[in-house]
Amino acid sequence: MAKIEIKGSPEELERVATFLANNNVKFNVVNDYGNHSLEDLEKYADLTQRFTDPVPEK
């Protein structure tokens, strides 16, 4: 497996994630446990929820 790390604001991450999703590229947004403002933490949490595949139920 290979990884690409995107560094930047939540808005930049959203642009990249939207591009990937629109082009049928599979990816996950994961928490980087960085030191972010409360506002940015909420934005990152929203992106993680929107762009990460749900775990399939058994």
Secondary structure, 3 states (H helix, E strand, C coil): CCCCCCCCCHHHHHHHHHHHHHCCCCCCCCCCCCCCCHHHHHHHHHHHHHHCCCCCCC
